[in-house]
Amino acid sequence: MLNQQGETRPIAIVGGRVVTPYRIIPDGVLVVSGERIVACGDRAQTPIPDGAAIVDVRGALVGPGFVDIHVHGGGGALAYLDPATMAKAHLMFGTTAILPTTSYNESREQTLEGVRRIIAAMEQPGSSIAGIHLEGPFINKKYGAILSPIRPIDREEYEELIAAGGSRIKLWTFAPELEGAAGFAEAAGRNGTILSVGHSEATAEQIFGFVRNGLMIGCHTTNACGTTPSPSRYGGTREVGVVEAILVHDDIFAEVIPDKDGVHVRPLMLKLILKAKGADKVIVITDAMDGACLDPDAPSDLNWDIKNQLAGSKLTMDGAVRNMIDHTGVGFVDAFKMAALNPARAMGFDREMGSLECGKLANVVVVNDRVDVQRVMLRGQWVKE
């Protein structure tokens, strides 16, 4: 906010319950100056600068802006075609950092052009785009909703994508069992790209072998992956599959898509994932498609392709957080951790975002107890109020 002299005034958000990674501050104050958080604490112990613009949120929850690392579209736009429109649409629902995600549904040319479009959108003033997620195309054909664009691992293609995207490629989902995976993973690791296992029937040993190359995430856990190898080596027993490998490895985060009806992940399965991984290792995502953000009152947050197969969702992050709370009984502290701090930590963004702490970017969301978004702040500026 500006004063009469046109100078930026500090903003003091008061009267709310401030959500930190450790607790909720019942009568909290968050002070923002420029793009940064400069104070966060109890009202009685946190001085408010003279001349600050006071914003009373009247008992609402004040939390970190959401970080969605897996989202294909929104606002009628697809990530690889119009990432700026997509990002702006999700921003209104509290997503202050987003990784537009290209898909295995796209051709080689479309994927490369999508990377270039996302980079151009990142450079626009006021962009919430924090990097690129490539989902495929190097995945197992058994586990794609649309099969034709899925391709074998091709050194020329992944080197072309790395050359185009460089360090902006933050996350890359692949199937570790494919021929050529070792060379691909080494190249991605040299680029500083985090790897995600998805659309795969890799063994636990194959998955664990790539952790040293930066495999840190299980892509939309329980979706589009092999269950357990069949037949079992020993009759009447259960083998370890992709999901079990994700759950048991301490260094791998589990992405989850918490839709309202529990179609992507059954509510009881969400509880199991949360119990096995702990709140520090679960990441809430939307996996949203272009239909997201258009009609918040629509009866379904699911997305179906022409073959009546589940393909992404119409979720926004506020809804995903609400559903996670409803399905698991988790509290606000852990819910915000899974939707903001954990993805930020996995991507290496946590020095700048993911929690309300002094020195971090002032990416803030104000919600009610049902996680309905009332206000959104991006880098110290209100974009929804």
Buried (B, 14 or more C-beta within 10 A) or exposed (E): BEEEEEEBBBBBBBBBBBBBBEEBBEBBBBBBBEBBBBBBBEBEEBEBBEEBBEBEBEEBBBBBBBBBBBBBBBBBBBBBBBBBBBBBBBBBBBBBBBBBBBBBBBEBEBBBBBBEBBBEBBEEEEBBBBBBBBBBBBBBBBBBBBEEBBBEBBEEBBBBBBEBBBEBBBBBBBBBBBEBBBEBBBBBBEBEBBBBBBBBBBBBEBBBBBBEBBBBBBBBBBBBBBEBEEEEEEEEEEBBBBBBBBBEBEEBBBBBBBBBEBBBBEBEBBBBBBEBBEBEBBBBBBBBBBBBBEEBEEEEBBBBEEEEEBBBBBBBBBBBBBBBBBBBEBEBBBBBBBBBBBBBBBBEBBEBBBBBBEEBBBBBBBBEEEBBBBBBBBBBBBBBE
